[in-house]
Amino acid sequence: MTDKFRLDNKVAVVIGGAGGIGEACSVGLAQQGATTIIASRNLEKVQAVADDIASKTGATTGAFQVDATDEASVTKLAADIAEKYGKIDILVNTHGMNKKGSPLEFDMNDWDHLFAVNVKGVMMACRAFAKFMIKQGKGKIINMSSVRGIRGTGGGNVAYGATKGAVDMITRMLAAEWAPYNINVNAMAPSLVLTDTIKKAVAPDRLEMLAKSSLFKRLGTPEEMAGACVFLASEASDFMTGQILYVDGGLTAVG
C-alpha cells in the first residue's frame, strides 16, 4: 500500500508553487519522487525555491515563468514542459488571490481581476495541460478551492467565495468531460492555513479567534495541505474524480 503514494517517474507541475501552500505541495510531490516543476510570475524566486527543494529532497526540479492570467503564457508553459520532459502526469493549480470588500461597494474591476486569476486562470491551465494528458491517455489535475466555495461567511469575502464556487464546478465538469481519457480532476478545499502571508496579513488576536472555530482548535499548516495534494496526485486516488477534498479541521462538518 505504501508504494501507492509514491510518484517516481512522474512529472508534476505546480503553478503558483513558490510560496505558501504551493511551495509545500511542491516539496511533498518532490519527497515522493516526482520530477517537480514550479511555475509563477517571478522566475528568480521560482528558481530559488526549485533549487532549495532539489537540494533537500534529491528530486529533479525545474523552474518556469508564467502569467496565469495570460492564455498565450499558459499555453506556452504547457508546451515547453511537455517538450523538455516528454510528458506531464500531474498539474496542481495553487495560484490564487483574495480581495475583500463590502458587497455594496466592491469595485467591479477588482471583481473581474479575482475571476481572471482564480477562475479563468485555473480553466486555462486545465485546458492547456489536459491536451497533453489526453494524448498520453492519463493524468491528474488538482485545483485549489476553499471552504468558502461551499460555506458563506462575513468579512467581505463575497467575490472570493464566488470564485471558489466556480472552481468547484469547473472541477466537477472537467472530471465528467475527461474521465474517458483517464484524467482525474479533483480539488483541495482548505480553511484558513497558517502561511507566512497569513501571519503577516492577519492580526494575532484574529488568528486566535479563527483557530478556536476549528474542531481541533488550531489552524491548518501548509504541510497538511501537501499531504492531501500527494494523495490526489498518486495512484491511491485513481478511482476518485470530480471531488472537493475538504482539508479544513472539520469546519464544513459542523457549519
Accessible surface in RSA format (square Angstrom, percent):
REM  Atomic radii and reference values for relative SASA: ProtOr
REM  Chains: A
REM  Algorithm: Lee & Richards
REM  Probe-radius: 1.40
REM  Slices: 20
REM RES _ NUM      All-atoms   Total-Side   Main-Chain    Non-polar    All polar
REM                ABS   REL    ABS   REL    ABS   REL    ABS   REL    ABS   REL
RES MET A   1   159.92  82.8 111.28  73.6  48.63 115.8 100.79  85.7  59.13  78.3
RES THR A   2   110.97  78.9 103.72 105.1   7.25  17.3  72.61  97.5  38.36  58.0
RES ASP A   3   114.58  80.3 106.35 105.9   8.22  19.4  34.84  82.0  79.74  79.5
RES LYS A   4    79.39  38.7  78.94  48.4   0.45   1.1  48.70  43.8  30.69  32.7
RES PHE A   5    66.42  33.2  66.42  41.1   0.00   0.0  66.42  40.3   0.00   0.0
RES ARG A   6    91.17  38.3  79.41  40.5  11.76  28.0  31.58  43.2  59.59  36.1
RES LEU A   7     1.56   0.9   1.13   0.8   0.42   1.1   1.56   1.1   0.00   0.0
RES ASP A   8    68.48  48.0  57.11  56.8  11.36  26.9  27.21  64.0  41.26  41.2
RES ASN A   9   128.31  88.5 108.33 104.7  19.98  48.1  37.15  89.4  91.16  88.1
RES LYS A  10    62.28  30.4  61.95  38.0   0.33   0.8  33.29  30.0  29.00  30.9
RES VAL A  11     9.41   6.2   9.41   8.5   0.00   0.0   9.41   8.2   0.00   0.0
RES ALA A  12     0.00   0.0   0.00   0.0   0.00   0.0   0.00   0.0   0.00   0.0
RES VAL A  13     0.00   0.0   0.00   0.0   0.00   0.0   0.00   0.0   0.00   0.0
RES VAL A  14     0.00   0.0   0.00   0.0   0.00   0.0   0.00   0.0   0.00   0.0
RES ILE A  15     1.83   1.0   1.83   1.4   0.00   0.0   1.83   1.3   0.00   0.0
RES GLY A  16    19.29  23.8   0.00   N/A  19.29  23.8  11.00  30.2   8.29  18.6
RES GLY A  17     0.00   0.0   0.00   N/A   0.00   0.0   0.00   0.0   0.00   0.0
RES ALA A  18     7.83   7.2   5.96   9.2   1.87   4.2   6.01   8.5   1.81   4.8
RES GLY A  19    31.61  39.0   0.00   N/A  31.61  39.0  19.71  54.1  11.90  26.6
RES GLY A  20    33.48  41.3   0.00   N/A  33.48  41.3  17.21  47.2  16.27  36.4
RES ILE A  21    31.12  17.7  27.47  20.5   3.65   8.8  27.47  19.8   3.65   9.9
RES GLY A  22     2.50   3.1   0.00   N/A   2.50   3.1   0.00   0.0   2.50   5.6
RES GLU A  23    52.31  30.0  52.31  39.6   0.00   0.0   7.90  15.3  44.41  36.3
RES ALA A  24    10.73   9.9   2.77   4.3   7.96  18.1   8.79  12.4   1.94   5.2
RES CYS A  25     0.00   0.0   0.00   0.0   0.00   0.0   0.00   0.0   0.00   0.0
RES SER A  26     0.00   0.0   0.00   0.0   0.00   0.0   0.00   0.0   0.00   0.0
RES VAL A  27    44.09  29.0  44.09  39.9   0.00   0.0  44.09  38.3   0.00   0.0
RES GLY A  28     7.11   8.8   0.00   N/A   7.11   8.8   6.80  18.7   0.31   0.7
RES LEU A  29     0.00   0.0   0.00   0.0   0.00   0.0   0.00   0.0   0.00   0.0
RES ALA A  30     2.74   2.5   0.00   0.0   2.74   6.2   0.00   0.0   2.74   7.3
RES GLN A  31   108.45  60.6  88.56  64.7  19.89  47.3  23.05  49.1  85.40  64.8
RES GLN A  32    42.31  23.7  42.31  30.9   0.00   0.0   4.36   9.3  37.95  28.8
RES GLY A  33    25.32  31.2   0.00   N/A  25.32  31.2  11.12  30.5  14.20  31.8
RES ALA A  34     0.23   0.2   0.00   0.0   0.23   0.5   0.13   0.2   0.10   0.3
RES THR A  35    28.32  20.1  27.27  27.6   1.05   2.5   2.20   3.0  26.12  39.5
RES THR A  36     0.00   0.0   0.00   0.0   0.00   0.0   0.00   0.0   0.00   0.0
RES ILE A  37     0.00   0.0   0.00   0.0   0.00   0.0   0.00   0.0   0.00   0.0
RES ILE A  38     0.00   0.0   0.00   0.0   0.00   0.0   0.00   0.0   0.00   0.0
RES ALA A  39     0.00   0.0   0.00   0.0   0.00   0.0   0.00   0.0   0.00   0.0
RES SER A  40    28.47  24.1  25.11  33.5   3.37   7.8   3.82   8.1  24.65  34.5
RES ARG A  41   138.52  58.2 132.15  67.4   6.37  15.2  61.84  84.5  76.68  46.5
RES ASN A  42    81.52  56.2  74.10  71.6   7.41  17.9  27.14  65.3  54.37  52.6
RES LEU A  43    76.77  42.8  74.40  53.2   2.37   6.0  74.40  52.3   2.37   6.4
RES GLU A  44   146.96  84.4 135.60 102.6  11.36  27.0  55.58 107.5  91.38  74.6
RES LYS A  45   107.31  52.4 101.44  62.2   5.87  14.0  57.72  52.0  49.59  52.8
RES VAL A  46     0.12   0.1   0.12   0.1   0.00   0.0   0.12   0.1   0.00   0.0
RES GLN A  47    77.05  43.1  77.05  56.3   0.00   0.0  34.38  73.2  42.66  32.4
RES ALA A  48    60.47  55.6  48.10  74.2  12.37  28.1  55.34  77.9   5.13  13.6
RES VAL A  49    15.92  10.5  14.05  12.7   1.86   4.5  15.92  13.8   0.00   0.0
RES ALA A  50     0.27   0.3   0.27   0.4   0.00   0.0   0.27   0.4   0.00   0.0
RES ASP A  51    76.95  53.9  70.51  70.2   6.44  15.2  27.93  65.7  49.02  48.9
RES ASP A  52    56.01  39.2  50.68  50.4   5.34  12.6  22.13  52.1  33.88  33.8
RES ILE A  53     2.58   1.5   2.14   1.6   0.44   1.1   2.58   1.9   0.00   0.0
RES ALA A  54    30.26  27.8  24.86  38.4   5.39  12.3  25.14  35.4   5.12  13.6
RES SER A  55    92.44  78.1  50.57  67.5  41.87  96.4  52.72 112.3  39.72  55.6
RES LYS A  56   159.30  77.7 119.78  73.5  39.53  94.1  80.86  72.8  78.44  83.6
RES THR A  57    40.96  29.1   3.39   3.4  37.57  89.5  11.78  15.8  29.19  44.1
RES GLY A  58    70.87  87.4   0.00   N/A  70.87  87.4  35.89  98.5  34.97  78.3
RES ALA A  59    17.05  15.7   2.36   3.6  14.69  33.4  12.43  17.5   4.62  12.2
RES THR A  60    84.64  60.2  73.10  74.1  11.54  27.5  42.33  56.9  42.32  64.0
RES THR A  61    26.90  19.1   4.83   4.9  22.08  52.6   0.00   0.0  26.90  40.7
RES GLY A  62     7.78   9.6   0.00   N/A   7.78   9.6   7.78  21.4   0.00   0.0
RES ALA A  63    20.01  18.4   0.00   0.0  20.01  45.5   0.00   0.0  20.01  53.0
RES PHE A  64    35.38  17.7  32.88  20.4   2.50   6.5  35.38  21.5   0.00   0.0
RES GLN A  65   110.75  61.9  88.77  64.9  21.98  52.3  20.52  43.7  90.23  68.4
RES VAL A  66     3.96   2.6   0.88   0.8   3.08   7.4   3.04   2.6   0.92   2.5
RES ASP A  67    42.10  29.5  40.43  40.2   1.67   4.0  16.48  38.8  25.62  25.5
RES ALA A  68    12.54  11.5  11.23  17.3   1.31   3.0  11.27  15.9   1.27   3.4
RES THR A  69    37.14  26.4  21.78  22.1  15.36  36.6   9.11  12.2  28.03  42.4
RES ASP A  70    60.57  42.4  57.29  57.0   3.28   7.8  12.42  29.2  48.14  48.0
RES GLU A  71    89.49  51.4  84.59  64.0   4.90  11.7  25.23  48.8  64.26  52.5
RES ALA A  72    73.36  67.4  60.09  92.7  13.26  30.2  66.81  94.1   6.55  17.3
RES SER A  73    28.66  24.2  19.46  26.0   9.20  21.2  17.71  37.7  10.95  15.3
RES VAL A  74     0.75   0.5   0.75   0.7   0.00   0.0   0.75   0.7   0.00   0.0
RES THR A  75    72.04  51.2  71.49  72.5   0.56   1.3  59.68  80.2  12.37  18.7
RES LYS A  76   131.04  63.9 126.01  77.3   5.04  12.0  98.25  88.4  32.79  34.9
RES LEU A  77     4.34   2.4   0.80   0.6   3.54   8.9   4.05   2.8   0.30   0.8
RES ALA A  78     0.42   0.4   0.42   0.7   0.00   0.0   0.42   0.6   0.00   0.0
RES ALA A  79    42.38  39.0  38.85  60.0   3.53   8.0  39.52  55.7   2.86   7.6
RES ASP A  80    42.73  29.9  38.90  38.7   3.83   9.1  10.79  25.4  31.95  31.9
RES ILE A  81     0.00   0.0   0.00   0.0   0.00   0.0   0.00   0.0   0.00   0.0
RES ALA A  82    15.65  14.4  10.01  15.4   5.65  12.8  10.22  14.4   5.43  14.4
RES GLU A  83   150.89  86.6 119.71  90.6  31.18  74.2  52.43 101.4  98.46  80.4
RES LYS A  84   140.97  68.8 106.89  65.6  34.07  81.1  69.23  62.3  71.74  76.4
RES TYR A  85    50.19  23.4  24.91  14.2  25.28  65.8  27.37  20.6  22.82  28.1
RES GLY A  86    64.71  79.8   0.00   N/A  64.71  79.8  32.36  88.8  32.35  72.5
RES LYS A  87    69.52  33.9  67.24  41.3   2.29   5.4  46.77  42.1  22.75  24.2
RES ILE A  88     0.00   0.0   0.00   0.0   0.00   0.0   0.00   0.0   0.00   0.0
RES ASP A  89     6.23   4.4   4.96   4.9   1.27   3.0   4.24  10.0   1.99   2.0
RES ILE A  90     1.48   0.8   1.48   1.1   0.00   0.0   1.48   1.1   0.00   0.0
RES LEU A  91     0.00   0.0   0.00   0.0   0.00   0.0   0.00   0.0   0.00   0.0
RES VAL A  92     0.80   0.5   0.80   0.7   0.00   0.0   0.80   0.7   0.00   0.0
RES ASN A  93     0.29   0.2   0.00   0.0   0.29   0.7   0.00   0.0   0.29   0.3
RES THR A  94    19.19  13.7   1.11   1.1  18.08  43.1   1.11   1.5  18.08  27.3
RES HIS A  95    20.15  11.0  13.74   9.5   6.41  16.4  18.57  19.1   1.58   1.8
RES GLY A  96    42.74  52.7   0.00   N/A  42.74  52.7   9.00  24.7  33.74  75.6
RES MET A  97    63.50  32.9  49.99  33.1  13.51  32.2  55.84  47.5   7.66  10.1
RES ASN A  98    61.03  42.1  33.41  32.3  27.62  66.5  21.93  52.8  39.10  37.8
RES LYS A  99    94.33  46.0  91.19  56.0   3.13   7.5  36.57  32.9  57.76  61.5
RES LYS A 100   123.63  60.3 101.34  62.2  22.29  53.1  82.59  74.3  41.04  43.7
RES GLY A 101    21.55  26.6   0.00   N/A  21.55  26.6  21.55  59.2   0.00   0.0
RES SER A 102    50.79  42.9  36.43  48.6  14.36  33.1  31.27  66.6  19.52  27.4
RES PRO A 103    96.54  70.4  71.15  64.9  25.39  92.3  72.95  60.2  23.59 146.6
RES LEU A 104   170.78  95.1 136.75  97.8  34.03  85.5 140.04  98.3  30.74  82.7
RES GLU A 105   146.87  84.3 116.38  88.0  30.49  72.6  45.96  88.9 100.91  82.4
RES PHE A 106    20.58  10.3   5.32   3.3  15.25  39.7   8.99   5.4  11.59  33.2
RES ASP A 107    72.85  51.0  61.41  61.1  11.44  27.0  23.77  55.9  49.09  49.0
RES MET A 108   113.68  58.9 109.30  72.3   4.38  10.4  82.85  70.4  30.83  40.8
RES ASN A 109   115.75  79.8 107.81 104.2   7.94  19.1  25.77  62.0  89.98  87.0
RES ASP A 110    45.39  31.8  44.78  44.6   0.60   1.4   1.30   3.1  44.09  44.0
RES TRP A 111    69.12  27.7  69.12  33.5   0.00   0.0  50.20  26.8  18.92  30.7
RES ASP A 112    90.17  63.2  84.38  84.0   5.79  13.7  28.51  67.1  61.66  61.5
RES HIS A 113    87.13  47.6  83.03  57.7   4.10  10.5  53.66  55.3  33.47  38.9
RES LEU A 114     0.62   0.3   0.62   0.4   0.00   0.0   0.62   0.4   0.00   0.0
RES PHE A 115    53.95  27.0  53.38  33.1   0.58   1.5  53.41  32.4   0.54   1.5
RES ALA A 116    28.74  26.4  25.47  39.3   3.27   7.4  27.95  39.4   0.79   2.1
RES VAL A 117    18.22  12.0  18.22  16.5   0.00   0.0  18.22  15.8   0.00   0.0
RES ASN A 118     0.39   0.3   0.00   0.0   0.39   0.9   0.22   0.5   0.17   0.2
RES VAL A 119    21.18  13.9  21.18  19.2   0.00   0.0  21.18  18.4   0.00   0.0
RES LYS A 120   117.21  57.2 112.99  69.3   4.21  10.0  62.55  56.3  54.66  58.2
RES GLY A 121     0.07   0.1   0.00   N/A   0.07   0.1   0.00   0.0   0.07   0.1
RES VAL A 122     1.86   1.2   1.86   1.7   0.00   0.0   1.86   1.6   0.00   0.0
RES MET A 123    65.30  33.8  65.30  43.2   0.00   0.0  60.31  51.3   4.99   6.6
RES MET A 124    10.36   5.4   7.94   5.3   2.42   5.8   7.71   6.6   2.65   3.5
RES ALA A 125     0.54   0.5   0.54   0.8   0.00   0.0   0.54   0.8   0.00   0.0
RES CYS A 126     0.00   0.0   0.00   0.0   0.00   0.0   0.00   0.0   0.00   0.0
RES ARG A 127    97.18  40.8  96.74  49.3   0.45   1.1  28.00  38.3  69.19  41.9
RES ALA A 128     9.47   8.7   3.65   5.6   5.82  13.2   8.35  11.8   1.12   3.0
RES PHE A 129     0.00   0.0   0.00   0.0   0.00   0.0   0.00   0.0   0.00   0.0
RES ALA A 130     0.81   0.7   0.81   1.3   0.00   0.0   0.81   1.1   0.00   0.0
RES LYS A 131   121.51  59.3 117.36  72.0   4.14   9.9  69.25  62.3  52.26  55.7
RES PHE A 132    50.98  25.5  49.95  30.9   1.02   2.7  50.28  30.5   0.70   2.0
RES MET A 133     0.00   0.0   0.00   0.0   0.00   0.0   0.00   0.0   0.00   0.0
RES ILE A 134    58.40  33.2  48.34  36.0  10.06  24.2  48.34  34.8  10.06  27.3
RES LYS A 135   168.99  82.4 129.72  79.6  39.27  93.5  91.61  82.5  77.38  82.4
RES GLN A 136    63.31  35.4  27.09  19.8  36.22  86.2  34.49  73.4  28.82  21.9
RES GLY A 137    35.27  43.5   0.00   N/A  35.27  43.5  24.63  67.6  10.64  23.8
RES LYS A 138    92.28  45.0  92.28  56.6   0.00   0.0  51.77  46.6  40.51  43.2
RES GLY A 139     6.24   7.7   0.00   N/A   6.24   7.7   3.64  10.0   2.60   5.8
RES LYS A 140    19.91   9.7  19.91  12.2   0.00   0.0  19.91  17.9   0.00   0.0
RES ILE A 141     1.06   0.6   0.00   0.0   1.06   2.5   0.00   0.0   1.06   2.9
RES ILE A 142     1.24   0.7   1.23   0.9   0.02   0.0   1.23   0.9   0.02   0.0
RES ASN A 143     0.63   0.4   0.00   0.0   0.63   1.5   0.62   1.5   0.01   0.0
RES MET A 144    16.03   8.3  15.44  10.2   0.60   1.4  15.26  13.0   0.78   1.0
RES SER A 145     1.41   1.2   0.00   0.0   1.41   3.3   0.00   0.0   1.41   2.0
RES SER A 146     6.93   5.9   6.93   9.3   0.00   0.0   1.72   3.7   5.21   7.3
RES VAL A 147     3.57   2.3   3.57   3.2   0.00   0.0   3.57   3.1   0.00   0.0
RES ARG A 148    59.53  25.0  50.51  25.7   9.02  21.5  11.21  15.3  48.31  29.3
RES GLY A 149    20.36  25.1   0.00   N/A  20.36  25.1   0.54   1.5  19.82  44.4
RES ILE A 150    83.84  47.7  56.60  42.2  27.24  65.6  64.50  46.4  19.34  52.5
RES ARG A 151    77.34  32.5  74.31  37.9   3.03   7.2  23.57  32.2  53.77  32.6
RES GLY A 152    77.16  95.2   0.00   N/A  77.16  95.2  42.74 117.3  34.42  77.1
RES THR A 153    73.03  51.9  32.68  33.1  40.35  96.2  20.05  26.9  52.98  80.1
RES GLY A 154    56.57  69.8   0.00   N/A  56.57  69.8  41.49 113.8  15.09  33.8
RES GLY A 155    55.47  68.4   0.00   N/A  55.47  68.4  34.88  95.7  20.59  46.1
RES GLY A 156    16.96  20.9   0.00   N/A  16.96  20.9   7.81  21.4   9.15  20.5
RES ASN A 157    19.95  13.8  15.82  15.3   4.13   9.9   2.98   7.2  16.97  16.4
RES VAL A 158    67.00  44.1  54.58  49.4  12.43  29.9  63.78  55.4   3.22   8.7
RES ALA A 159     0.00   0.0   0.00   0.0   0.00   0.0   0.00   0.0   0.00   0.0
RES TYR A 160    41.27  19.3  41.27  23.5   0.00   0.0  16.18  12.2  25.09  30.9
RES GLY A 161    14.56  18.0   0.00   N/A  14.56  18.0  11.03  30.3   3.53   7.9
RES ALA A 162    38.90  35.8  19.97  30.8  18.94  43.1  31.76  44.7   7.15  18.9
RES THR A 163     0.00   0.0   0.00   0.0   0.00   0.0   0.00   0.0   0.00   0.0
RES LYS A 164     5.95   2.9   5.95   3.6   0.00   0.0   0.89   0.8   5.05   5.4
RES GLY A 165    26.02  32.1   0.00   N/A  26.02  32.1  18.77  51.5   7.26  16.3
RES ALA A 166    30.51  28.1  19.26  29.7  11.25  25.6  27.97  39.4   2.54   6.7
RES VAL A 167     0.00   0.0   0.00   0.0   0.00   0.0   0.00   0.0   0.00   0.0
RES ASP A 168     4.63   3.2   4.63   4.6   0.00   0.0   2.20   5.2   2.43   2.4
RES MET A 169    92.77  48.0  92.76  61.4   0.01   0.0  86.00  73.1   6.77   9.0
RES ILE A 170    28.87  16.4  26.17  19.5   2.70   6.5  28.65  20.6   0.22   0.6
RES THR A 171     0.00   0.0   0.00   0.0   0.00   0.0   0.00   0.0   0.00   0.0
RES ARG A 172    94.36  39.6  88.11  44.9   6.25  14.9  36.61  50.0  57.75  35.0
RES MET A 173   116.34  60.3 115.02  76.1   1.32   3.1  85.46  72.7  30.88  40.9
RES LEU A 174    13.08   7.3  13.08   9.4   0.00   0.0  13.08   9.2   0.00   0.0
RES ALA A 175     4.07   3.7   3.51   5.4   0.56   1.3   3.68   5.2   0.38   1.0
RES ALA A 176    77.34  71.1  50.35  77.7  27.00  61.4  61.13  86.1  16.21  42.9
RES GLU A 177   113.78  65.3 100.35  75.9  13.43  32.0  22.89  44.3  90.89  74.2
RES TRP A 178    29.26  11.7  29.26  14.2   0.00   0.0  13.54   7.2  15.73  25.5
RES ALA A 179    52.94  48.7  36.68  56.6  16.26  37.0  38.93  54.8  14.01  37.1
RES PRO A 180   109.80  80.0  66.19  60.3  43.61 158.5  79.20  65.4  30.60 190.2
RES TYR A 181    96.41  45.0  91.60  52.1   4.81  12.5  48.36  36.3  48.05  59.2
RES ASN A 182    93.12  64.2  86.22  83.3   6.89  16.6  22.05  53.1  71.07  68.7
RES ILE A 183     3.01   1.7   0.00   0.0   3.01   7.3   0.54   0.4   2.47   6.7
RES ASN A 184    13.97   9.6  13.35  12.9   0.62   1.5   1.45   3.5  12.52  12.1
RES VAL A 185     0.00   0.0   0.00   0.0   0.00   0.0   0.00   0.0   0.00   0.0
RES ASN A 186     1.45   1.0   1.45   1.4   0.00   0.0   0.06   0.1   1.39   1.3
RES ALA A 187     0.00   0.0   0.00   0.0   0.00   0.0   0.00   0.0   0.00   0.0
RES MET A 188     0.00   0.0   0.00   0.0   0.00   0.0   0.00   0.0   0.00   0.0
RES ALA A 189     0.00   0.0   0.00   0.0   0.00   0.0   0.00   0.0   0.00   0.0
RES PRO A 190     9.57   7.0   7.97   7.3   1.61   5.8   7.97   6.6   1.61  10.0
RES SER A 191    24.65  20.8  16.94  22.6   7.71  17.8   9.04  19.2  15.61  21.9
RES LEU A 192    57.01  31.7  44.53  31.9  12.48  31.4  49.92  35.1   7.08  19.1
RES VAL A 193     7.41   4.9   3.85   3.5   3.56   8.6   3.85   3.3   3.56   9.6
RES LEU A 194    60.18  33.5  54.03  38.7   6.15  15.5  54.03  37.9   6.15  16.6
RES THR A 195    14.45  10.3  12.46  12.6   1.99   4.8  11.42  15.3   3.03   4.6
RES ASP A 196    96.94  67.9  92.60  92.2   4.34  10.3  25.68  60.4  71.27  71.1
RES THR A 197    98.31  69.9  94.18  95.5   4.13   9.8  60.73  81.6  37.58  56.8
RES ILE A 198    37.05  21.1  37.05  27.6   0.00   0.0  37.05  26.7   0.00   0.0
RES LYS A 199   111.38  54.3  92.08  56.5  19.30  46.0  44.87  40.4  66.52  70.9
RES LYS A 200   181.11  88.4 142.55  87.5  38.56  91.8  94.75  85.3  86.36  92.0
RES ALA A 201    78.76  72.4  37.59  58.0  41.16  93.6  47.46  66.8  31.30  82.9
RES VAL A 202    31.88  21.0  26.02  23.6   5.87  14.1  29.82  25.9   2.06   5.6
RES ALA A 203    54.07  49.7  41.29  63.7  12.78  29.1  47.73  67.2   6.33  16.8
RES PRO A 204   111.42  81.2 104.50  95.3   6.91  25.1 106.94  88.3   4.48  27.8
RES ASP A 205   104.37  73.1  94.31  93.9  10.07  23.8  44.29 104.2  60.08  59.9
RES ARG A 206   114.22  48.0 110.01  56.1   4.21  10.0  36.01  49.2  78.21  47.4
RES LEU A 207    23.91  13.3  23.09  16.5   0.82   2.1  23.42  16.4   0.49   1.3
RES GLU A 208   102.41  58.8  96.00  72.6   6.41  15.3  35.83  69.3  66.58  54.4
RES MET A 209    92.19  47.7  87.32  57.8   4.87  11.6  69.01  58.7  23.18  30.7
RES LEU A 210    42.07  23.4  40.39  28.9   1.68   4.2  40.39  28.4   1.68   4.5
RES ALA A 211    15.62  14.4  15.62  24.1   0.00   0.0  15.62  22.0   0.00   0.0
RES LYS A 212   125.87  61.4 120.02  73.6   5.85  13.9  71.41  64.3  54.46  58.0
RES SER A 213    67.27  56.8  41.93  56.0  25.33  58.4  44.70  95.2  22.57  31.6
RES SER A 214    11.07   9.4   9.72  13.0   1.35   3.1  10.37  22.1   0.70   1.0
RES LEU A 215    94.50  52.6  73.10  52.3  21.40  53.8  74.11  52.0  20.38  54.9
RES PHE A 216   144.18  72.1 123.17  76.3  21.01  54.7 127.76  77.5  16.42  47.0
RES LYS A 217   137.57  67.1 117.98  72.4  19.59  46.6  81.85  73.7  55.72  59.4
RES ARG A 218   112.62  47.3 106.89  54.5   5.72  13.6  55.99  76.5  56.63  34.3
RES LEU A 219    24.13  13.4  13.93  10.0  10.20  25.6  15.69  11.0   8.44  22.7
RES GLY A 220    15.42  19.0   0.00   N/A  15.42  19.0  11.19  30.7   4.23   9.5
RES THR A 221    47.93  34.1  47.93  48.6   0.00   0.0  44.58  59.9   3.36   5.1
RES PRO A 222    20.63  15.0  20.63  18.8   0.00   0.0  20.63  17.0   0.00   0.0
RES GLU A 223   120.45  69.2 110.91  83.9   9.53  22.7  63.76 123.3  56.69  46.3
RES GLU A 224    69.25  39.8  57.05  43.2  12.20  29.1  40.10  77.6  29.15  23.8
RES MET A 225     3.24   1.7   3.24   2.1   0.00   0.0   3.24   2.8   0.00   0.0
RES ALA A 226     8.68   8.0   8.55  13.2   0.13   0.3   8.68  12.2   0.00   0.0
RES GLY A 227    43.95  54.2   0.00   N/A  43.95  54.2  36.13  99.1   7.82  17.5
RES ALA A 228    13.61  12.5   5.14   7.9   8.47  19.3  10.80  15.2   2.81   7.4
RES CYS A 229     0.00   0.0   0.00   0.0   0.00   0.0   0.00   0.0   0.00   0.0
RES VAL A 230    16.63  10.9  16.63  15.1   0.00   0.0  16.63  14.5   0.00   0.0
RES PHE A 231    57.26  28.6  57.09  35.4   0.17   0.4  57.09  34.6   0.17   0.5
RES LEU A 232     1.08   0.6   0.06   0.0   1.02   2.6   0.06   0.0   1.02   2.7
RES ALA A 233     4.76   4.4   0.00   0.0   4.76  10.8   0.00   0.0   4.76  12.6
RES SER A 234     0.81   0.7   0.00   0.0   0.81   1.9   0.81   1.7   0.00   0.0
RES GLU A 235    94.52  54.3  81.60  61.7  12.91  30.7  25.40  49.1  69.11  56.4
RES ALA A 236    28.71  26.4   1.14   1.8  27.57  62.7   3.49   4.9  25.22  66.8
RES SER A 237     1.93   1.6   0.00   0.0   1.93   4.4   1.93   4.1   0.00   0.0
RES ASP A 238    81.18  56.9  63.68  63.4  17.50  41.4  30.32  71.4  50.86  50.7
RES PHE A 239   213.58 106.9 187.48 116.1  26.10  67.9 192.26 116.6  21.32  61.0
RES MET A 240    40.85  21.2  37.02  24.5   3.82   9.1  31.82  27.1   9.02  12.0
RES THR A 241    50.56  36.0  39.26  39.8  11.30  26.9  39.26  52.7  11.30  17.1
RES GLY A 242    12.61  15.5   0.00   N/A  12.61  15.5   5.98  16.4   6.63  14.9
RES GLN A 243    90.94  50.9  89.74  65.6   1.20   2.9  14.63  31.1  76.31  57.9
RES ILE A 244    19.80  11.3   3.45   2.6  16.34  39.4   3.45   2.5  16.34  44.4
RES LEU A 245    50.23  28.0  48.83  34.9   1.40   3.5  50.23  35.3   0.00   0.0
RES TYR A 246    61.56  28.7  38.46  21.9  23.09  60.1  37.58  28.2  23.98  29.6
RES VAL A 247    34.80  22.9  28.62  25.9   6.18  14.9  32.73  28.4   2.06   5.6
RES ASP A 248    10.80   7.6   6.87   6.8   3.94   9.3   0.71   1.7  10.09  10.1
RES GLY A 249    26.47  32.6   0.00   N/A  26.47  32.6  14.70  40.3  11.76  26.3
RES GLY A 250    18.49  22.8   0.00   N/A  18.49  22.8  14.05  38.6   4.44   9.9
RES LEU A 251    31.84  17.7  30.87  22.1   0.96   2.4  31.29  22.0   0.54   1.5
RES THR A 252    24.53  17.4  15.48  15.7   9.06  21.6   5.24   7.0  19.30  29.2
RES ALA A 253    83.35  76.6  40.82  63.0  42.54  96.8  52.22  73.5  31.13  82.5
RES VAL A 254   100.92  66.4  61.91  56.0  39.01  94.0  70.55  61.3  30.38  82.4
RES GLY A 255    57.82  71.3   0.00   N/A  57.82  71.3  56.40 154.8   1.42   3.2
END  Absolute sums over single chains surface
CHAIN  1 A    12103.8       9502.3       2601.4       6929.8       5173.9
END  Absolute sums over all chains
TOTAL         12103.8       9502.3       2601.4       6929.8       5173.9
